[in-house]
């Protein structure tokens, strides 16, 4: 008698099927392999051999385990690469396990490594490498005596032992022959081996760790042995059914017990012989029905229930190959293509010979099994549905033709719109299984293809989203399976429908996984069937990677595919039917743009068929349908107008009078139904503004019509009420309204070409200028952009008035200090107006940018570069500065192209210097933008911008060839380059101002690289007295200009502290009372005068301590300031001053040697620091002074006494307490 690991002949599963699936899986993995071999073989051998050495060191042991896990994880997707190495790894680890002298911890560690290998390669492959001789049974059993199922640290040991025991159960000898004499000594009876194994299996089937899975494998191997099944199978099945009966899936213990038991039963009925299992199948099925597993909320239990049910069903039916199934005959792709070229093939089917087993041989339990599997197809979890689908396929393969056809009909019943998306998904999986097994006969294809085409576009709206992506993905799998299963002749009647629907899914599906699945299914059909129209051309464009980008699919790929007439109309109809009313606004917008493109391919169809449908949809009660339809009408109308112009035909050829009237009535119908109000009104306002823009660009014959006034009202009302629009929609609605206004004015507010209607001009300009003073910021934004969008003929004669109104918006007043967005949009409007009206040096300021107003425009923009407004949102002034930089670039390039003489030298100098300052500041995004603008002006391709300071030096520092690759947003790349501008006198002030803010900032990377850039420059000039004098003068000027400006002064104090600490001004210390330190001291005193800003005071203390290095009377003045701060009202300032003064005395030689000991004693106290040679730690500086400076106001007299003692020792006049004036 020989036992093998494979299922016995007559088992409920055909092993060839599993082997074929495994081989296909391995082949697929090999094709996508990134690795070629097990490259860590040497390291792994060394690692496994070092286990005894690392056992005693927990850190080393964990490190070795983690390293091995990392190595193995690399091969999760290519586990077959490990196969040549599995045996030596196993033997190396089992050597430790089988060694009697190995400590228990080493055995557990070896099993942990074995588990990691098993996890990667899978236990089925790894299992047969275990030693499985007769002599191995007893040692493995004995190892279980030392195992505790409750020890959660060693579960890998129990898992691997159970797997090892399962392979030793395959020895071809009766277990009773291993027992010998069970009664060796009186009163001591040994348990039979068979009983011991069964006890171990049963005990581990109900544990909570992964050993439960291995126990199920052990049971399937052990109970199905010929010698065991006679004695133990009935008893084990009885135990299993009792366990299921008394367990409840509502408790965790019950779930664990049921999980293990169901796994064991499923494995037994899979691997056991049918004749052995058949007597028990009905009983097990009855017990399973009583467990009510479909009601459980445990996904795994429901999956195991479905798996067991299908195994029971396969046991009821005799294993056979259905003679009636459809067979394609040739599955090789290369052979298929070759035969297609040579000659068409006839479909092959098994001969209709009478079945020896009729319907009467089908047990009645099969009906219950099929019913449960059909219920499983509708389960809420995918793994349950997938298991049920495979069960349906396996069962149908053993049923007679008529019954299998009934099963297919029942599966088709899942495709009802009364069913959930889960039923549709399960139905698709089942159809794919039936199709690839040849169990769906060609006679069923008409019904099947109909539902699959519906499934390819299935989508159910649920609240604010939808479900159905899994259904569409599964439907693509069905199409993929059918391509491999059927001859081209069978699918030929359905080629047009399937190909167009797959193309639609590949291009227009919302989800990327569905688009890629459809692309793969289309590719499979092109290769296998060879009948899809233009298949190769489409595949080269709509491949796996191309369909990953949704916009590319909708706007580019769709246009290419629509070039083939077979696909054009289905694509257009799908967009109108399914996508224009989609719940996702982005899809609706993309669909409208796609329709605009596709209308070029099928103008007649779009005009005659599509437009009437779209116009009727604009009155739909559904918001999404209405919104999408209005967008589509706008895009298609403009597309058809453009096409008519290109072909030299009148627009009426495409847009008849009825259509034009329908377009004109859209706004009034929406207005009458009050559909511009509420949240839905936001969408409709945006859509109608886009409609207005496109109809205006299309020059619809509406001049003088009342609809123009309605459109103008909508635009004005939208801009006026932007503040009540939700924040996430505000920007898009604002942009749509402004674009609509520009198009409307150009088309309908001109009396003659280039001449405005005076009444409309007066009304528009007056209204928008008045709204610029609105208390609502968003109203100002909208009206500012509206003025910027006005065409030149509207602005003619009103330019000075408009620019003055916009300039007033850019000014900061106490009432609107936080209106940064309105200032930003006003700047954008000014720049756009300049582009619109153009430049004429000798023109009038009411008509163009000219010599009279250009300096004022520049002044407005440059002033906005000083907007550093902050509020709860952060540095909102940065938005204004960014817009100012862009506007300066646009204006300067415009002048440089048309009238370069209008660019004055002082203005150009100020522009470049301000840009350099912005390019050296701390916010990455705006620093990068400033650098790009600076370089755009420097390296402009047109005539060189005149009067750029130090142009030659700038071109040498920033050559065109290298700056293009610099990431100016990265501090490490930007600051070293920007700091070089300090060597150019024209830029030094502004760059130093920006760098001071960055060096004294908070962001670590910004501080580090800006400091490096600054000090790199200082290193080059610190020995040059004249250069250092110029630099220090600029530095003091920056300080003086920004006194009491905390945005600059606080980081500047930090910058000065670092420069003094790094002795950047050592050359000045040779001169007493150097003007630099004298002025710096005066500025610092002025900065902190009456200040209560702790951060500023702490920074100034550090600067004062650095100034002590300068000799002369200034040193005593600095010490006096420090001693004043020793008695500051804030304890934290007193403490910080004491600490800094202590470090100052140790750092600088400012105290005479004869008084040094006493000064140190006062500062540090003799109790805590006996020697002045060793500097105490910060914790040990609990000095006689510091013990008191930490106290409150009550300690101030003591602090003053010690402070005065220090004054006497250092020769500094004692500060005099000035009494406060009495209160009358």
DOVO-34824 format. One record per residue (C-alpha): x, y, z; residue in three letters. Coordinates in steps of 0.02 Angstrom, whole numbers, plus 50000, padded with zeros to 5 digits. Layout:
// DOVO-34824
XYZala ...
***
This chain:
// DOVO-34824
500005000050000unk 500765016649948unk 500135033450005unk 500545049449913unk 500255067749946unk 499165069949792unk 497295066449804unk 496875048449776unk 496095042249617unk 494265045949621unk 494475060549739unk 493275075049729unk 494535085849634unk 495475083049474unk 497315085749520unk 497765090349341unk 496735106149358unk 497665112049512unk 499345107749436unk 498915117349278unk 498375132449379unk 499965131849483unk 501025130349327unk 500135145149248unk 500395155349405unk 502245151249410unk 502415155449225unk 501545172049250unk 502685176149395unk 504215171249295unk 503715182549152unk 503605197449266unk 505205192949360unk 506345206849415unk 507615194849495unk 508525180749407unk 509135169849551unk 509295168449739unk 510715180849756unk 510845180249946unk 511275161849954unk 512975164450035unk 512325176950162unk 510865165650204unk 512005150650232unk 513105160950347unk 511585167950437unk 510815150850469unk 512475143850527unk 512685157650655unk 511085153850750unk 511935145150898unk 513125159950915unk 511765173350920unk 510585163451031unk 511185171151192unk 511135189151131unk 509345194951111unk 509785209851002unk 510865199150886unk 509515185850880unk 508175198250832unk 509335206250706unk 509685189550622unk 507835185450617unk 507395202250543unk 508785201250414unk 508195184050358unk 506425190450347unk 506995204850236unk 507945192950121unk 506465181350103unk 505215195350075unk 506145200349917unk 505555183949840unk 503705185249886unk 503255187849703unk 504565175749635unk 504615161649762unk 505115148749630unk 506885155949634unk 507085148249807unk 506715130449749unk 508525124949716unk 509015131049889unk 507575124749995unk 508345107950033unk 510005113950104unk 509135127650205unk 507935114750277unk 509325102450318unk 510375116050399unk 508945120950514unk 508345103350551unk 510105099050607unk 509825110450757unk 508085103150786unk 508635084950781unk 510165087650889unk 509745080851062unk 510935093351143unk 510125108751065unk 509295120151193unk 507435123151177unk 507705141451126unk 508795136050979unk 507455123850921unk 506135137350930unk 507265149350835unk 507585136550698unk 505715133850678unk 505455152750664unk 506655152850516unk 505775137750441unk 504105146750455unk 504765161950362unk 505315150750219unk 503625142050219unk 502695158550217unk 503625164150060unk 503655147949961unk 502055140150024unk 501885124650128unk 501385113249984unk 503065115049898unk 504065115150059unk 503135100650139unk 503835086450037unk 505635091050082unk 505385086450265unk 506115069650319unk 504685057050313unk 505425040250351unk 504665028150475unk 505995033050601unk 505425051150596unk 503665048150661unk 504085045050843unk 505325059550864unk 504095071850792unk 502715065450906unk 503875066551055unk 504235084951018unk 502405088851048unk 502565083651230unk 503575099351266unk 502385111151175unk 501065121851257unk 499635127751145unk 499475143251256unk 501275148951228unk 501055163051102unk 502925165551081unk 503245148551001unk 501755146050885unk 502925144250735unk 503645128550815unk 501945120450833unk 501445125750658unk 502975117950578unk 502875102150685unk 501085099350630unk 501595101250447unk 503055089350475unk 501905076950558unk 500685078150412unk 502035072650289unk 502635058550401unk 500845052050398unk 501115047150217unk 502265032550259unk 501645016750170unk 501475006150328unk 500045002950446unk 500245013450604unk 499834998450712unk 501494990850660unk 502375005450744unk 501585002450914unk 502414985750956unk 501884979251127unk 500804992251212unk 500894983251380unk 502744983051421unk 502534985151607unk 501054982051722unk 500044997951750unk 500935007551613unk 500055007351445unk 500655017251296unk 499405026451188unk 499345019851009unk 500195030750880unk 498595032850783unk 497695039450937unk 499125051050983unk 499115059150811unk 497235061150813unk 497265068750988unk 498595081150933unk 497605085850778unk 495975088250873unk 496805098651008unk 497615110450884unk 496065112650777unk 495335123850912unk 496845134850952unk 496845153250910unk 498495154150814unk 499045148350642unk 499375130750705unk 497515128250673unk 497825128950485unk 499225116150495unk 498125104750602unk 496825104750463unk 498165099350339unk 498695085650458unk 496915079350474unk 496685078650286unk 498265068250265unk 497985057150416unk 496125053250418unk 496095048750233unk 497425035150254unk 496705017950214unk 497125010950386unk 496495026150481unk 494885029250386unk 494225012150437unk 494485015250622unk 494485034050648unk 493595043250508unk 491845040650576unk 492375045450751unk 493285061050692unk 491825066650585unk 490675063950734unk 491825074450842unk 491875087950708unk 489995088750690unk 489775089450879unk 491035103750886unk 490085113250752unk 488425109950838unk 488965116551008unk 489955131450940unk 489215148450905unk 489905160950781unk 489375174750899unk 490825171251020unk 492665171950983unk 492955154451052unk 491555147750942unk 492255156350788unk 493975148750818unk 493275131350844unk 492155132350691unk 493565139150584unk 494725124550622unk 493355111650606unk 492725118250439unk 494495118850371unk 494765100750421unk 493135094850346unk 493445104150183unk 495185096550170unk 494535078950205unk 493185079950072unk 494465087249951unk 495825074249973unk 494815059050025unk 494175045849905unk 492385048549852unk 491855031049904unk 492545033950079unk 491745051050102unk 490065048150018unk 489225039150166unk 489525054250277unk 489185068350153unk 487305069650181unk 487515070250370unk 488865083650359unk 487785093950240unk 486315092850359unk 487385098350506unk 488115112550402unk 486365118650361unk 485985119250547unk 487505130450581unk 486705144750482unk 488395150950424unk 487675163250295unk 486995173250443unk 488725175050519unk 489665191550508unk 491315182050501unk 491905182250320unk 493095167650343unk 491735156350413unk 490575160150268unk 491975156750145unk 492405140150228unk 490555135650230unk 490435138550042unk 492045128950014unk 491425114050115unk 489735114350028unk 490535113249856unk 491655098949913unk 490125089849977unk 489255092949811unk 490745085949716unk 490685070749828unk 488855067649784unk 489285067949598unk 490405055649513unk 492025062949445unk 491905063849257unk 492275075049111unk 490665081949038unk 490515075048863unk 489355088948814unk 490535103248856unk 491185115248725unk 493005113248676unk 493955125948575unk 495285113348529unk 496835124548517unk 497325135748661unk 499055141148598unk 499055159448550unk 500385157148417unk 499475142148345unk 497825151548348unk 498545166048250unk 499375154248126unk 497785144348097unk 496775160248080unk 497915165347937unk 497845148347855unk 496015144047862unk 494485146247972unk 494125132048092unk 492535123448131unk 491975123448313unk 492285107148403unk 491075099348525unk 490995082348603unk 489855070448513unk 488105070148580unk 488235052348645unk 486975046748774unk 487635048948949unk 487825032949046unk 487325042849201unk 485665051349177unk 484795064249281unk 484095050549392unk 485845047549459unk 485985065349528unk 485635064749715unk 484335076349783unk 485625084449898unk 486445092049745unk 484995104049729unk 485315110349905unk 487165112249866unk 486815122249708unk 485575133049803unk 486865137149937unk 488185141049807unk 486995152749717unk 486675161449882unk 488565162549905unk 488695171749739unk 487725186049821unk 488775186849980unk 489395203950034unk 491225198650031unk 492235195349875unk 493175179949937unk 491525171249976unk 490815175449804unk 492415169749720unk 492385153049811unk 490545150749766unk 490915154649582unk 492265141449575unk 491075129249658unk 489745132849527unk 491005129349389unk 491605113149466unk 489845106849502unk 489205111049328unk 490615100949253unk 489905085049331unk 488085088249296unk 487095082349145unk 486885095049007unk 485095099849050unk 485445102449235unk 487035112249198unk 486045123349083unk 484805126149224unk 486255131349335unk 486835143749203unk 485065150549195unk 485045152749383unk 486685162149373unk 485945173649242unk 484545177749365unk 485865187049468unk 485895200449334unk 484305209149384unk 484225227349433unk 483285221749588unk 484885212849642unk 486345221149732unk 488035224549657unk 488675209349752unk 487505198049653unk 488085205649489unk 489895203349538unk 489625185349592unk 488665181849433unk 490095188349326unk 491355177549418unk 490235162249395unk 489995165549209unk 491875167349187unk 492145150649274unk 490815142049170unk 491495149749011unk 493305145149035unk 492825127149079unk 491785125648920unk 490155123849016unk 489285138548933unk 488725132048765unk 488635143848616unk 486745143148623unk 486835152948787unk 487995166348722unk 486625178148664unk 485895178848839unk 487595179748923unk 488325193348811unk 486785204148842unk 487035204249030unk 488925205949017unk 488745221548911unk 487635228749048unk 488895223549180unk 490305232349087unk 489435248949120unk 488585244349285unk 488565258249413unk 487365261149557unk 487325277849644unk 487425276949834unk 487295293749919unk 488755304649867unk 489675290549778unk 489295274549684unk 489625255849684unk 489955244349538unk 491815245649499unk 492045227549553unk 490615222249438unk 491415230949289unk 493095223449330unk 492335205949340unk 491405208749176unk 493075212549094unk 493695195949165unk 492215187249082unk 492675194948914unk 494475189648940unk 493935171848981unk 492755170848832unk 494155176148715unk 495135160748768unk 493645148948775unk 492715151148610unk 493095150048426unk 493005166448330unk 491475160048235unk 490505158348397unk 490825176148454unk 490725184048282unk 488905189748301unk 489375199048459unk 491035206548406unk 490355223948369unk 489465225448537unk 490875217948641unk 492265227748556unk 491395244548570unk 490895241548751unk 492655236248799unk 493375251548714unk 492125262448807unk 492615254348973unk 494475256048933unk 494305274548892unk 492845281448992unk 492785271449154unk 493065281749310unk 494185268849396unk 495925265349333unk 495855246749377unk 494295244749269unk 495085254149124unk 496615243049132unk 495565227349149unk 494565232248995unk 496165235848900unk 496835218648946unk 495205210248894unk 495215219748728unk 497015214448699unk 496595196248735unk 495145196648613unk 496225204748479unk 497525191148499unk 496385176048523unk 494915180548413unk 495705191548282unk 494025199048235unk 493995215348332unk 493985230148211unk 495625239848208unk 496195230048361unk 498075232048341unk 497955250648306unk 496885253648458unk 497985242848571unk 499555252448528unk 498705268348586unk 497605262148729unk 498855250648813unk 499005246748999unk 500025262249041unk 499135274548926unk 497425271349005unk 498145275149177unk 497865293849153unk 496015298049154unk 496145314849066unk 497225307048931unk 495905293648906unk 494435305648891unk 495265319048786unk 496645310748684unk 496415292048667unk 494545293748639unk 494865305748496unk 496035293248413unk 494835278548431unk 493375289048369unk 494325290448206unk 493715272748171unk 491875274148123unk 491395257848209unk 491705265648378unk 491225283948355unk 489355283248382unk 489375270548527unk 490635281548617unk 489595297148595unk 487995288348647unk 488835281248802unk 489435298448857unk 487695305648836unk 486825291148921unk 488005286449062unk 489305299849092unk 488465316749070unk 487375312849223unk 488775304749324unk 488855308349510unk 490675314049500unk 490815331949439unk 492535328949366unk 491835315049256unk 490425326349196unk 491655339849148unk 492815327749060unk 491325319948970unk 490765336948907unk 492515340448841unk 492585323048763unk 490935326348676unk 491665342548610unk 493085332648530unk 492005318448467unk 490775330448388unk 492155334348263unk 492115315948211unk 490235314348194unk 489495331848171unk 487885326248090unk 487505313648226unk 487945326348361unk 486825339648285unk 485335328748240unk 485325315748377unk 486375321448524unk 485885339748539unk 484005336848559unk 484355324248697unk 485535336248785unk 484305350548775unk 482935339948853unk 484145334548991unk 484465352649039unk 482725352949115unk 482965337049214unk 482495337449399unk 484125328449438unk 485505340949477unk 486925330549405unk 486005327149242unk 485565345549225unk 487325351349262unk 488145339049142unk 486905342749004unk 487205361549012unk 489085358749006unk 488895346948859unk 487785359048765unk 489075372648787unk 490535362048727unk 489645353748581unk 488905370048518unk 490605378448513unk 491385362948433unk 490095362848293unk 490335381548266unk 492215379048253unk 491975364848130unk 490795375348024unk 492065389548017unk 493465377547970unk 492425370147829unk 491785387047771unk 489975382247800unk 488625392047890unk 488315387248070unk 486495383948029unk 487055368147937unk 487395360448107unk 486355370948228unk 484595373748163unk 483405387148226unk 482575375448351unk 484245370948429unk 484785389148439unk 483155393748524unk 483365379348645unk 485095385548692unk 484445403148717unk 483055397448833unk 484155387548952unk 484565402249065unk 482785408749076unk 482075391549113unk 483305388949254unk 482965406349321unk 481085403849318unk 481265387549415unk 482415396249541unk 483785383549508unk 485185396149539unk 484895395449726unk 485635384049859unk 487055371649841unk 486395365649675unk 486405383449616unk 488305383849630unk 488465370149501unk 487185377849386unk 487965395149395unk 489645388149345unk 488875377749204unk 487845392149133unk 489355403749141unk 490295391049036unk 488785390348920unk 488795409348904unk 490645409248863unk 490495395948729unk 488925403248649unk 489745420348646unk 491295413248565unk 490155404548441unk 489385421448394unk 487605415748417unk 486365428248340unk 485775435448506unk 486345453548486unk 485025465048560unk 484045450348629unk 483395450548808unk 484415435048845unk 486005445648844unk 485335455748991unk 484915439449079unk 486655432849052unk 487415449149113unk 486315448549268unk 486905430849307unk 488735435549290unk 488535451149397unk 487515442249529unk 488765428049537unk 490255439749559unk 489315450249686unk 488835435349794unk 490425425049790unk 490555426549979unk 489035415250002unk 489735401749887unk 490555386849972unk 492435388749983unk 492855373249880unk 491825379449732unk 492215398049744unk 493765398649636unk 493025388649493unk 491425398749490unk 492405414949495unk 493495409649349unk 491985403749248unk 491055420149276unk 492555430749229unk 492875420649070unk 491035422049025unk 491075440949050unk 492575442948935unk 491755432748796unk 490055441248820unk 490775458748809unk 491795454748655unk 490305447148565unk 488805457748616unk 489375474348695unk 490245481348543unk 489215493548437unk 490485492648298unk 492095482348288unk 493265490248413unk 491965502448478unk 490975499748638unk 489145502748667unk 489235518448777unk 487795513248889unk 488485495848921unk 490235502948948unk 489635515549074unk 488585503049167unk 489915489349176unk 491375500349229unk 490355510249354unk 489595494849433unk 491225485249452unk 492185500349517unk 490835503149647unk 490905484949702unk 492785486549731unk 492345495749892unk 491225481749953unk 491475475850133unk 491495457950065unk 493225452250011unk 492575439649884unk 491525452949799unk 493085463549780unk 494005448449707unk 492665444849579unk 492445462849523unk 494315465849514unk 494535450849400unk 493015456349301unk 493825473249267unk 495405464149215unk 494415453449092unk 493575467949002unk 494085469648819unk 495095484448758unk 493635493748680unk 492705493648847unk 494245500348938unk 494565513748807unk 494345530748888unk 494125522949061unk 495855515549088unk 496455528649213unk 494855526849313unk 494965507849315unk 496805507449364unk 496485519849504unk 495085508949572unk 496165493249566unk 497635502549642unk 496555507549789unk 496135489249819unk 497995484749831unk 498275497149974unk 498205490350151unk 497055499450269unk 496575494950448unk 494835489750389unk 495405477450257unk 497125471950317unk 496645453550299unk 495935455450123unk 497485447650044unk 496495438549910unk 495705454549846unk 497425462749836unk 498085447549742unk 496665447849617unk 496825466549592unk 498645464249544unk 498155450449422unk 496865462049348unk 498115476249327unk 499335464749237unk 497975457949124unk 497355475349082unk 499115480449032unk 499185465548914unk 497455469848846unk 497705488448810unk 499515486848755unk 500935499448766unk 501115515748673unk 502465527448737unk 501605542848671unk 499835537248707unk 498605544248832unk 498415536549006unk 496565533448970unk 496915521748826unk 498575512548848unk 500095509948956unk 501145525348918unk 502515536348987unk 501295545149103unk 500615530149197unk 501945516549184unk 502915522349336unk 501325522649439unk 500895504849385unk 502645499249432unk 502505507949599unk 500885498849638unk 501645481849599unk 503255485149692unk 502345491249846unk 501405474849851unk 503065465649868unk 503105472550045unk 501455464350092unk 501885452850237unk 500135451950312unk 499815437050424unk 498225430350500unk 497555413750563unk 497935406250391unk 499775410850403unk 500765422150287unk 499325427150173unk 500355441650108unk 501375428750012unk 499905426849891unk 500025445449855unk 501925444949836unk 501795430249715unk 500505439449609unk 501585455249614unk 503115445749552unk 502135437949409unk 501365454749364unk 503075463249365unk 503745449949248unk 502275451549128unk 502355470449125unk 504245471249107unk 504285458648966unk 502845467848880unk 503805484348890unk 505425476048839unk 504595469148683unk 503625484648629unk 504315500248714unk 505945496748806unk 506295515248828unk 504865515848956unk 505895505049076unk 506835517649180unk 508475513149266unk 507875516249446unk 506305506049415unk 507245491549339unk 508515492049480unk 507135491449610unk 506235477249519unk 507795466449511unk 508305470249690unk 506585466249760unk 506555449949663unk 508265445549732unk 507605448749908unk 506125437349879unk 507295424149808unk 508255423849972unk 506795422550092unk 506195407550190unk 504635400550105unk 505205387749975unk 503775389949851unk 503875408849840unk 505775408849842unk 505745397249691unk 504475408249602unk 505515423849633unk 507075415349565unk 506145409849408unk 505505427649378unk 507245435049411unk 508045423149286unk 506645425649159unk 507025444249155unk 508895441049149unk 508875427949011unk 507375433748909unk 507465427948728unk 506895444648658unk 507835461148665unk 508825462348826unk 507905471148968unk 508805487948986unk 509615494349145unk 509795477649235unk 511105481049371unk 512725470949353unk 512065461249203unk 513755454049157unk 514115448049333unk 512365440649344unk 512585431049181unk 514225424349248unk 513455419249416unk 511865412149337unk 512305405349165unk 510795400349062unk 511475382749034unk 511525378149219unk 510125387649306unk 508785378049212unk 509195362249311unk 509245370649481unk 507825367049602unk 507595384249678unk 506345377349802unk 507705366849884unk 508685376950013unk 510255366749981unk 510275372449798unk 509555389949812unk 510465398549955unk 512275395249902unk 511875403349734unk 510835417849800unk 512145422249932unk 513365426349790unk 512325441849755unk 513015449349917unk 514585453349818unk 513595464949702unk 513315481849788unk 511645485149702unk 510895469049770unk 511765467949940unk 510465477050043unk 508975467349982unk 509825450349981unk 510485453350156unk 508735457950212unk 508045441750143unk 509465431150209unk 509305438550383unk 507515432450391unk 508035415150330unk 509565413150443unk 508525418050594unk 507045407350544unk 506355391250616unk 506455378150477unk 508015367750503unk 508505365550320unk 508195383950280unk 509225389750429unk 510645377750392unk 510895381650208unk 510565400350220unk 511835401250361unk 513095391450258unk 512845403150110unk 513035418750217unk 514585412650309unk 515375406650148unk 515275424550085unk 515885431550252unk 517395419950247unk 517945428450086unk 517845446350152unk 518225445450339unk 520065449650309unk 519645463850189unk 519325479550295unk 518485489450157unk 517345475450100unk 516905471350279unk 516565489750314unk 515355490650168unk 514505474650220unk 514335479850403unk 513645496850351unk 512325488150245unk 511925476550389unk 511675491050509unk 510615500050380unk 509485484750366unk 509335484750556unk 508975503250565unk 507675502750427unk 506745488450512unk 506805494050694unk 505295487750791unk 504785477350639unk 504745460550727unk 504645450850564unk 506415456650523unk 507185462450686unk 506995446350786unk 507785434850655unk 509075448550620unk 509595448150803unk 509815429250788unk 510855431750631unk 511945444750719unk 512185432750865unk 512835419250748unk 513975431450656unk 514715438050818unk 514915420650890unk 515855415250732unk 516975430650748unk 516505437350577unk 516995454950635unk 518645450750720unk 519545463750616unk 518525477250704unk 519095471650878unk 520805479450850unk 520035496750863unk 519265503451021unk 517465509451010unk 517315504550828unk 515835513450747unk 515055496750698unk 514875490350876unk 514385507450943unk 512955509150819unk 512445490950839unk 512315493351028unk 511245508851005unk 510095499750884unk 509905484851000unk 509485496251146unk 508175505051042unk 507455488350982unk 507165481251156unk 506645497451240unk 505065493951340unk 504885477351250unk 503965462851331unk 504355450651189unk 505315436551273unk 505995429951108unk 506665447051060unk 507435449851232unk 508305432851231unk 509025436251059unk 509645453451111unk 510505446151264unk 511505434651150unk 511995449651041unk 512535459751194unk 513635445351251unk 514425444751078unk 514755463551080unk 515835461551237unk 517275456151124unk 517445474251061unk 518625484751172unk 518385502351236unk 516995511351325unk 515735501651222unk 516155486051323unk 515625494351485unk 514025500351404unk 513665482651346unk 514005475651520unk 512855488851593unk 511455482951477unk 511735464951530unk 511735469551715unk 510125479151689unk 509355463551613unk 509945453551765unk 508595462851860unk 507245461951725unk 505465459751791unk 505305443051698unk 506135428651793unk 506465419251630unk 507455434151564unk 508455435651725unk 508865417151719unk 509355417651536unk 510435433151562unk 511365425051707unk 511705409551602unk 512305419651452unk 513415430951559unk 514205415751638unk 514625408551466unk 515225425651408unk 516485426951551unk 517155409751507unk 517235413551320unk 517945431151312unk 519425438251407unk 518475453051480unk 518805450751668unk 520455454951752unk 521355440151829unk 521385447952003unk 519495448452012unk 519095433351903unk 518905421352049unk 517715432752141unk 516675436151984unk 516545417551953unk 516085414852134unk 514665427152120unk 514085419851956unk 514265401451992unk 514395399752181unk 515775390352271unk 514595376852332unk 514225370152159unk 515835373852066unk 517435373052168unk 518595376452020unk 518465389451884unk 519485378451769unk 518065365851741unk 516475372751670unk 514955366251767unk 513485358751677unk 511885368451656unk 511125358551799unk 512555362751916unk 512385381351887unk 511235383052036unk 512275397652094unk 512065410652226unk 511505422152088unk 510435409751991unk 509575403652147unk 508875421052164unk 508595426151983unk 507305412251968unk 506265419652106unk 504885432552096unk 504875451052137unk 505275447452319unk 507015441552267unk 507435457152164unk 508315466452308unk 509485451652331unk 509805450652143unk 510175469352136unk 511445467752277unk 512385454052186unk 512215463352022unk 512965478952102unk 514415468452168unk 514765462751990unk 514715480951932unk 516005485652061unk 517135471152015unk 517065475051830unk 517155493951846unk 515435497051777unk 514375510951854unk 512985504151960unk 511265506451882unk 510205518551979unk 508405514152021unk 507285527751951unk 505725529752061unk 504065529951972unk 503165546751975unk 501855547452113unk 500025545852069unk 499015560852118unk 
***
